[in-house]
Amino acid sequence: MQKCRPILAIALTALGLTYGPAAAPAQALPGGFAYLRDIDPTIIQDIRYASANNFVGHPLAGYEAGECVVKRNVGLALKNIQQELARQKLSLKMFDCYRPQRAVADMVAWSRDGREMATGRRFNPAFRKADLFRLGYIATHSQHSTGGALDLTLVDLSADNSAAFDPNKAYADCTAPVEERAPEGSVDMGTGYDCTDLKAHTAASSITPAQRRWRNVLVAAMARQGFVNYSKEWWHFSLPGAGAQAYDFPIARHN
């Protein structure tokens, strides 16, 4: 067979083609992972750590694309939730899904660099970033890296969600009234996403009845599919048993 290759190459050249090894297929996601858009493309995605609109102020290591990657069983559960919410003219909106371990290390390095920046203060108005580990807001090992944890919110599809984040605008911190803080194109949960403040605790008493109702709607919808909320972050949910191993593959662009 090796002797046939030069003849084949000449024939292909005569046809204006090139001879060479077959193109490598796109790398498959490991460990039963899937792109959420392949399971339910109707779920809105705003993957913050692939952008500069986050508490670190730059895209995190490993976020090569703004894609939600999840364990397949997690994605199927989200699809069920989305179908239920659609009857109420609501949608899920994903802020973060699988998180490479290298991105967690990026967060750790940020928390220990000793510099307090305006970007960080928008998300951390009450605490020094060095205290975020002690207070349980950042961990050296994240459930997100197993593919079994998610950050998300709700979108009212009947509302005007067109306001976009302007990186040149000086927004109020994440605890401010919704019209003063950075727009998120979602319902008003009482704080912005990734807000490290007591007001962001799911059961916080300092929010309005309307904000509490939205939190309850989200928690109840997620609980019906087995997801458990983290009490210090109204946006954070995990699916028990979805995975234990932490991964570090990068999030690549969806083909």
Secondary structure, 3 states (H helix, E strand, C coil): CHHHHHHHHHHHHHCCCCCCCCCCCCCCCCCCEEEHHHHCCCCEECCHHHCCCCCCCCCCCCECCCCCEEEHHHHHHHHHHHHHHHCCCEEEEEEECCCCHHHHHHHHHHHCCCCCCHHHHHHCCCCCHHHCCCCCCCCCCCHHHHCCEEEEEEEECCCCCCCCCCCCCCCECCCCCCCCECCCCCCCCCCCCCCCCHHHCCCCCCCCHHHHHHHHHHHHHHHCCCCEEECCEEEEEECCCCCCCCCCCCECCCC
